């Protein structure tokens, strides 16, 4: 799985662009994962939007992940779901989606990371690494040292999230992140495809230099 550039759609900050428009531009720009995130949209509409996004990603080696909503992920046959600490238990999601699907968990501590691995998570979302206004309930920034600590404690891929942009990308990857999840640095950009392309090129350059 390629976790390099994980783009999360968010209509609240997308300058009027829809989830589908954000996803389409991010795919053009080289995103390797698209996550649909919308806490307010009704299931019927979410399923319709997610089907359209999945049609764009399918067959291109791009993973399509649904945030929180296990039933929506199942309805559209998404590659997986991403769960927060307050969402449904991982074993419930696994039961609904099946063993072949990808399940990611958001973690902030080594204890949460170890528990997620024990329960069968496929990857971890670690953050917020830096201060972020995108998710008001995300808590205080964890910092690079916590990212390293969690990376050293587990043997599954780690995606860093929270305030990540072109300027701090290198230190996040040096700390061990297998990929970065980006919201505002891409979704709020006037040209989403271009913003993605710049990040993707820089990720590939840094990883090559680091021998990853």
KEVOKOL-778064 format. One record per atom (N, C-alpha, C, O): x, y, z. Coordinates in steps of 0.02 Angstrom, whole numbers, padded with zeros to 5 digits, always signed. Layout:
REM KEVOKOL-778064
XYZ
...
END
This chain:
REM KEVOKOL-778064
+00042-00060+00000
+00000+00000+00000
+00044+00063+00000
+00095+00066+00035
+00025+00111-00038
+00063+00173-00041
+00028+00227+00000
-00024+00253-00021
+00056+00243+00058
+00026+00292+00103
+00056+00362+00095
+00041+00406+00134
+00097+00372+00043
+00135+00434+00036
+00093+00497+00047
+00108+00537+00092
+00042+00507+00006
+00003+00569+00009
-00071+00553+00017
-00106+00534-00030
-00094+00563+00078
-00161+00544+00100
-00202+00608+00106
-00192+00648+00152
-00248+00617+00060
-00287+00679+00057
-00357+00667+00086
-00392+00620+00068
-00377+00711+00132
-00442+00706+00165
-00487+00763+00140
-00469+00822+00146
-00544+00745+00112
-00589+00796+00086
-00625+00831+00144
-00642+00799+00194
-00636+00895+00137
-00669+00933+00190
-00702+00994+00157
-00669+01044+00141
-00768+00990+00148
-00804+01044+00113
-00806+01109+00152
-00821+01162+00124
-00793+01106+00217
-00795+01168+00257
-00739+01216+00239
-00746+01277+00248
-00685+01190+00212
-00627+01233+00198
-00604+01229+00125
-00548+01249+00108
-00647+01202+00082
-00626+01188+00013
-00642+01244-00037
-00643+01232-00097
-00655+01304-00012
-00668+01362-00055
-00725+01349-00104
-00722+01369-00162
-00777+01316-00079
-00836+01304-00121
-00834+01241-00163
-00884+01225-00196
-00778+01206-00164
-00773+01145-00204
-00807+01087-00166
-00804+01083-00105
-00838+01042-00204
-00871+00984-00175
-00819+00930-00158
-00761+00934-00178
-00841+00879-00120
-00797+00822-00105
-00771+00792-00170
-00712+00775-00176
-00815+00785-00219
-00797+00754-00282
-00745+00796-00319
-00697+00769-00347
-00754+00861-00320
-00706+00906-00354
-00638+00905-00320
-00586+00905-00353
-00639+00903-00253
-00576+00899-00215
-00540+00833-00232
-00480+00833-00246
-00578+00779-00230
-00549+00713-00244
-00520+00709-00314
-00465+00684-00325
-00558+00734-00362
-00537+00732-00432
-00472+00769-00442
-00426+00744-00476
-00467+00829-00414
-00406+00869-00421
-00347+00837-00385
-00291+00838-00409
-00360+00809-00326
-00307+00776-00287
-00280+00715-00324
-00220+00702-00322
-00323+00679-00357
-00301+00621-00396
-00256+00644-00454
-00204+00613-00466
-00276+00696-00487
-00235+00724-00542
-00166+00744-00515
-00115+00736-00549
-00165+00770-00453
-00103+00793-00423
-00060+00738-00393
-00005+00752-00369
-00083+00676-00394
-00041+00621-00371
-00056+00593-00302
-00015+00557-00274
-00115+00608-00274
-00133+00579-00209
-00133+00503-00214
-00155+00475-00264
-00110+00470-00161
-00109+00397-00161
-00168+00368-00121
-00185+00310-00129
-00198+00410-00078
-00257+00390-00040
-00304+00450-00038
-00283+00507-00029
-00368+00436-00047
-00420+00488-00038
-00465+00464+00019
-00491+00408+00018
-00475+00508+00068
-00522+00493+00121
-00581+00542+00118
-00572+00602+00117
-00641+00514+00118
-00701+00555+00121
-00717+00567+00195
-00724+00521+00234
-00722+00632+00213
-00741+00648+00282
-00794+00702+00281
-00784+00757+00257
-00852+00684+00310
-00907+00732+00316
-00952+00706+00373
-00985+00655+00366
-00952+00743+00428
-00989+00721+00487
-01064+00738+00482
-01105+00708+00517
-01081+00785+00439
-01150+00810+00437
-01193+00778+00382
-01254+00772+00391
-01164+00758+00329
-01202+00732+00272
-01241+00669+00289
-01215+00625+00323
-01302+00665+00266
-01343+00606+00278
-01315+00546+00240
-01283+00554+00188
-01328+00486+00266
-01300+00426+00237
-01315+00418+00163
-01271+00401+00123
-01377+00431+00143
-01397+00421+00073
-01355+00465+00026
-01331+00442-00026
-01346+00528+00046
-01306+00574+00005
-01233+00555+00007
-01198+00557-00044
-01209+00535+00067
-01139+00514+00074
-01124+00454+00029
-01071+00451-00002
-01170+00408+00027
-01160+00348-00015
-01156+00367-00089
-01114+00342-00126
-01199+00413-00109
-01199+00436-00179
-01133+00470-00197
-01104+00456-00249
-01110+00514-00152
-01046+00550-00163
-00988+00500-00163
-00944+00504-00206
-00988+00455-00115
-00932+00407-00109
-00929+00360-00168
-00874+00340-00189
-00986+00342-00195
-00986+00299-00255
-00951+00334-00313
-00913+00304-00351
-00965+00399-00319
-00934+00438-00374
-00859+00445-00364
-00820+00440-00412
-00838+00456-00301
-00766+00462-00287
-00731+00395-00300
-00678+00393-00330
-00763+00341-00277
-00733+00275-00286
-00727+00257-00360
-00680+00222-00380
-00773+00280-00399
-00769+00268-00471
-00706+00301-00500
-00675+00275-00547
-00687+00359-00472
-00627+00394-00495
-00563+00358-00473
-00515+00356-00511
-00563+00331-00412
-00501+00301-00386
-00492+00229-00408
-00435+00206-00416
-00546+00194-00420
-00543+00122-00435
-00500+00109-00498
-00508+00142-00549
-00456+00061-00492
-00415+00041-00549
-00354+00085-00561
-00317+00075-00609
-00344+00135-00516
-00286+00180-00524
-00233+00170-00470
-00186+00208-00466
-00242+00119-00429
-00194+00107-00375
-00201+00157-00319
-00156+00165-00278
-00258+00192-00316
-00271+00241-00263
-00322+00211-00215
-00375+00187-00236
-00307+00212-00151
-00354+00186-00101
-00408+00237-00086
-00395+00297-00082
-00468+00212-00078
-00523+00256-00057
-00546+00234+00013
-00568+00177+00023
-00540+00280+00060
-00556+00267+00131
-00613+00313+00152
-00614+00371+00134
-00659+00286+00191
-00714+00326+00218
-00700+00338+00292
-00683+00292+00329
-00707+00400+00313
-00695+00417+00383
-00755+00399+00426
-00812+00419+00411
-00744+00361+00479
-00794+00345+00531
-00852+00299+00509
-00871+00254+00545
-00879+00312+00450
-00944+00284+00432
-00937+00215+00400
-00931+00208+00339
-00938+00164+00443
-00926+00095+00421
-00978+00072+00371
-00961+00040+00322
-01041+00088+00384
-01095+00066+00339
-01090+00098+00270
-01105+00067+00220
-01068+00161+00268
-01058+00194+00204
-01000+00161+00166
-01005+00148+00106
-00946+00146+00202
-00888+00112+00171
-00909+00045+00141
-00889+00028+00086
-00950+00009+00178
-00974-00056+00154
-01019-00048+00093
-01013-00085+00044
-01064+00002+00095
-01112+00012+00041
-01078+00028-00026
-01103+00008-00079
-01021+00062-00023
-00988+00082-00086
-00927+00038-00101
-00891+00050-00150
-00916-00013-00059
-00860-00059-00068
-00793-00022-00068
-00748-00037-00107
-00787+00028-00023
-00724+00064-00015
-00669+00017+00007
-00682-00037+00033
-00606+00037-00005
-00550-00005+00016
-00546-00010+00092
-00517-00058+00119
-00575+00039+00127
-00572+00035+00200
-00606+00092+00235
-00641+00132+00205
-00593+00095+00300
-00623+00146+00343
-00570+00171+00391
-00525+00134+00410
-00577+00234+00412
-00532+00261+00463
-00573+00279+00524
-00623+00314+00519
-00551+00255+00582
-00588+00265+00644
-00550+00308+00693
-00489+00305+00698
-00587+00349+00730
-00558+00387+00785
-00567+00347+00849
-00599+00295+00850
-00538+00372+00903
-00542+00338+00968
-00614+00334+00994
-00630+00290+01033
-00656+00382+00973
-00725+00384+00997
-00774+00350+00950
-00834+00350+00963
-00750+00322+00896
-00795+00290+00847
-00809+00218+00866
-00792+00195+00921
-00841+00182+00821
-00858+00112+00835
-00794+00071+00847
-00742+00089+00820
-00797+00018+00886
-00738-00024+00898
-00711-00055+00833
-00749-00068+00787
-00646-00065+00832
-00615-00094+00773
-00644-00162+00756
-00655-00178+00697
-00656-00203+00806
-00681-00271+00792
-00751-00269+00760
-00769-00314+00722
-00791-00218+00777
-00856-00210+00745
-00847-00192+00672
-00880-00221+00628
-00802-00144+00658
-00789-00124+00589
-00764-00183+00548
-00783-00192+00490
-00721-00224+00578
-00693-00282+00544
-00748-00333+00528
-00749-00363+00474
-00793-00341+00574
-00850-00388+00564
-00894-00365+00506
-00916-00406+00465
-00906-00300+00503
-00949-00272+00450
-00914-00274+00382
-00945-00292+00332
-00850-00255+00381
-00815-00246+00317
-00780-00308+00292
-00770-00317+00231
-00760-00352+00337
-00723-00412+00317
-00648-00404+00324
-00623-00348+00329
-00613-00459+00326
-00541-00458+00342
-00498-00428+00287
-00441-00409+00300
-00524-00425+00225
-00483-00400+00170
-00481-00324+00167
-00439-00296+00131
-00525-00290+00202
-00527-00218+00200
-00476-00186+00247
-00453-00217+00295
-00458-00123+00232
-00408-00087+00271
-00443-00047+00326
-00492-00012+00313
-00417-00052+00387
-00445-00013+00442
-00388+00026+00475
-00340-00003+00500
-00396+00091+00475
-00347+00135+00508
-00376+00163+00572
-00437+00171+00578
-00332+00179+00620
-00354+00207+00684
-00313+00269+00700
-00253+00271+00689
-00347+00321+00725
-00312+00381+00748
-00286+00369+00818
-00323+00346+00862
-00222+00384+00829
-00193+00375+00896
-00151+00436+00914
-00126+00473+00872
-00143+00445+00980
-00102+00500+01005
-00048+00476+01053
-00002+00514+01069
-00053+00415+01076
-00005+00389+01125
+00020+00320+01104
-00009+00286+01061
+00076+00299+01135
+00102+00232+01122
+00052+00180+01145
+00044+00128+01112
+00019+00192+01200
-00031+00144+01226
-00088+00133+01176
-00108+00077+01163
-00113+00189+01149
-00166+00183+01098
-00142+00147+01036
-00178+00107+01006
-00079+00161+01017
-00050+00129+00958
-00044+00053+00967
-00062+00015+00923
-00019+00033+01025
-00010-00039+01039
-00077-00075+01041
-00084-00131+01017
-00127-00042+01070
-00194-00071+01074
-00223-00079+01004
-00253-00131+00988
-00214-00029+00961
-00239-00032+00893
-00207-00089+00854
-00241-00125+00817
-00141-00097+00862
-00105-00152+00829
-00132-00219+00853
-00143-00265+00814
-00140-00225+00918
-00165-00287+00948
-00235-00306+00921
-00251-00364+00912
-00275-00254+00909
-00343-00266+00885
-00347-00277+00809
-00400-00293+00782
-00290-00268+00775
-00288-00283+00704
-00292-00224+00656
-00311-00232+00599
-00272-00165+00679
-00271-00107+00635
-00219-00118+00579
-00168-00150+00590
-00233-00092+00520
-00187-00099+00464
-00138-00041+00459
-00083-00049+00433
-00158+00017+00484
-00113+00075+00487
-00137+00121+00542
-00194+00116+00565
-00094+00167+00562
-00111+00216+00614
-00108+00287+00587
-00062+00303+00549
-00156+00328+00606
-00152+00399+00593
-00128+00432+00657
-00163+00430+00708
-00070+00462+00656
-00040+00491+00717
-00042+00567+00713
-00015+00597+00666
-00074+00597+00762
-00077+00670+00762
-00128+00696+00812
-00161+00658+00847
-00133+00763+00814
-00101+00811+00769
-00027+00822+00786
-00010+00832+00845
+00015+00819+00736
+00087+00829+00747
+00101+00902+00761
+00140+00919+00806
+00069+00947+00724
+00076+01019+00734
+00007+01048+00749
-00044+01015+00736
+00004+01109+00774
-00061+01140+00787
-00102+01143+00722
-00075+01158+00669
-00166+01130+00728
-00210+01132+00669
-00278+01160+00688
-00305+01146+00742
-00306+01199+00642
-00373+01227+00654
-00426+01186+00617
-00486+01199+00625
-00405+01137+00578
-00452+01099+00537
-00498+01055+00579
-00557+01046+00564
-00469+01028+00634
-00509+00984+00677
-00506+01012+00748
-00459+00995+00785
-00554+01053+00767
-00551+01087+00832
-00546+01041+00892
-00518+01060+00944
-00572+00980+00886
-00570+00933+00943
-00509+00888+00944
-00506+00840+00981
-00460+00905+00902
-00402+00861+00894
-00354+00861+00954
-00313+00815+00960
-00359+00910+00997
-00314+00912+01055
-00250+00949+01038
-00241+00973+00982
-00204+00952+01086
-00142+00989+01076
-00093+00950+01032
-00098+00888+01027
-00047+00986+01001
+00000+00955+00955
+00046+00905+00991
+00069+00918+01047
+00057+00848+00959
+00099+00795+00989
+00173+00808+00980
+00213+00793+01024
+00191+00837+00923
+00262+00850+00909
+00297+00790+00878
+00272+00734+00877
+00357+00804+00853
+00397+00754+00817
+00420+00697+00863
+00423+00639+00842
+00438+00713+00925
+00464+00661+00970
+00411+00607+00983
+00428+00548+00987
+00348+00627+00991
+00295+00577+01001
+00285+00534+00938
+00274+00473+00943
+00290+00565+00881
+00285+00528+00818
+00339+00474+00815
+00325+00416+00797
+00400+00493+00832
+00456+00444+00832
+00443+00388+00881
+00454+00329+00866
+00419+00407+00940
+00405+00359+00993
+00354+00306+00970
+00364+00246+00980
+00301+00330+00939
+00249+00284+00916
+00275+00241+00858
+00263+00181+00856
+00312+00271+00812
+00341+00233+00756
+00385+00177+00782
+00384+00121+00755
+00425+00191+00832
+00471+00140+00859
+00435+00085+00897
+00465+00032+00910
+00372+00096+00915
+00337+00047+00956
+00294-00002+00916
+00270-00052+00943
+00284+00013+00851
+00239-00030+00811
+00271-00052+00746
+00324-00026+00726
+00240-00101+00714
+00268-00127+00651
+00218-00122+00593
+00223-00160+00545
+00172-00074+00598
+00125-00062+00543
+00136+00010+00519
+00164+00051+00554
+00112+00026+00458
+00124+00093+00431
+00093+00148+00474
+00041+00140+00506
+00127+00205+00473
+00104+00264+00511
+00096+00323+00463
+00141+00339+00424
+00038+00354+00468
+00025+00415+00429
+00020+00473+00477
-00022+00473+00523
+00063+00522+00468
+00063+00581+00512
+00011+00631+00487
+00001+00639+00427
-00023+00664+00534
-00075+00711+00517
-00074+00771+00564
-00052+00766+00622
-00098+00828+00540
-00105+00886+00583
-00055+00941+00568
+00003+00938+00589
-00076+00991+00531
-00033+01049+00517
+00025+01035+00471
+00074+01073+00471
+00021+00981+00433
+00078+00963+00390
+00074+01000+00323
+00021+01004+00291
+00131+01028+00304
+00136+01065+00240
+00205+01056+00211
+00246+01018+00237
+00218+01092+00157
+00282+01086+00122
+00342+01103+00167
+00396+01074+00158
+00333+01148+00214
+00388+01171+00256
+00410+01122+00309
+00468+01120+00328
+00363+01081+00334
+00382+01034+00389
+00380+00961+00367
+00390+00915+00407
+00369+00951+00303
+00364+00883+00275
+00426+00841+00290
+00420+00782+00309
+00485+00870+00282
+00546+00832+00289
+00556+00805+00359
+00575+00747+00368
+00544+00846+00410
+00555+00821+00478
+00505+00767+00497
+00521+00723+00537
+00445+00769+00468
+00395+00717+00482
+00417+00651+00452
+00412+00599+00484
+00442+00653+00390
+00465+00591+00357
+00529+00565+00390
+00538+00504+00397
+00572+00610+00411
+00633+00589+00446
+00617+00555+00512
+00653+00511+00535
+00562+00577+00544
+00541+00548+00608
+00512+00478+00600
+00498+00444+00650
+00501+00457+00538
+00478+00388+00527
+00410+00380+00495
+00388+00324+00484
+00375+00435+00482
+00309+00428+00451
+00315+00395+00383
+00359+00411+00343
+00270+00348+00369
+00269+00315+00304
+00232+00357+00252
+00240+00347+00192
+00192+00404+00277
+00155+00448+00233
+00128+00506+00273
+00134+00508+00334
+00099+00554+00238
+00069+00612+00272
-00003+00621+00250
-00019+00614+00192
-00045+00637+00298
-00115+00654+00284
-00119+00730+00285
-00099+00762+00333
-00147+00758+00232
-00148+00830+00224
-00220+00852+00210
-00256+00822+00171
-00240+00905+00245
-00307+00933+00232
-00299+01005+00206
-00301+01016+00145
-00290+01053+00251
-00292+01123+00231
-00239+01143+00179
-00253+01183+00135
-00178+01115+00184
-00125+01133+00137
-00143+01116+00065
-00114+01143+00018
-00190+01071+00056
-00212+01051-00011
-00284+01074-00025
-00297+01107-00075
-00329+01056+00021
-00401+01068+00010
-00417+01142+00006
-00463+01162-00030
-00380+01184+00042
-00392+01256+00041
-00350+01293-00011
-00353+01354-00016
-00311+01256-00049
-00269+01287-00100
-00311+01307-00160
-00358+01272-00178
-00294+01364-00192
-00331+01384-00253
-00327+01332-00308
-00375+01321-00345
-00268+01299-00313
-00259+01246-00363
-00239+01182-00326
-00181+01171-00308
-00288+01139-00314
-00278+01078-00274
-00230+01031-00308
-00186+01002-00276
-00237+01022-00373
-00193+00975-00410
-00120+00997-00404
-00076+00956-00393
-00109+01062-00413
-00040+01088-00409
-00012+01080-00338
+00046+01062-00329
-00053+01095-00288
-00031+01088-00218
-00012+01015-00203
+00038+01002-00169
-00052+00969-00228
-00037+00897-00218
+00028+00878-00253
+00070+00842-00225
+00035+00902-00314
+00093+00884-00354
+00158+00907-00321
+00207+00870-00320
+00157+00967-00294
+00217+00993-00259
+00234+00950-00199
+00292+00933-00187
+00183+00932-00160
+00194+00889-00101
+00219+00820-00121
+00266+00793-00092
+00187+00791-00172
+00205+00724-00194
+00277+00722-00219
+00315+00676-00202
+00296+00771-00258
+00365+00773-00283
+00415+00779-00227
+00468+00748-00228
+00398+00820-00177
+00443+00830-00120
+00448+00766-00078
+00502+00748-00055
+00391+00733-00068
+00391+00670-00030
+00436+00619-00064
+00477+00587-00032
+00428+00612-00129
+00468+00563-00166
+00543+00580-00163
+00585+00536-00156
+00558+00644-00168
+00628+00667-00165
+00658+00652-00096
+00714+00625-00091
+00621+00669-00043
+00646+00658+00025
+00654+00583+00040
+00704+00562+00067
+00604+00544+00021
+00606+00472+00034
+00665+00439-00003
+00698+00395+00024
+00678+00461-00063
+00734+00435-00102
+00799+00451-00066
+00843+00408-00060
+00805+00512-00041
+00865+00533-00006
+00874+00495+00059
+00930+00480+00080
+00818+00479+00091
+00821+00443+00155
+00827+00366+00145
+00835+00329+00193
+00823+00346+00081
+00827+00274+00066
+00765+00235+00086
+00769+00176+00102
+00707+00269+00085
+00644+00236+00105
+00611+00204+00045
+00557+00174+00051
END
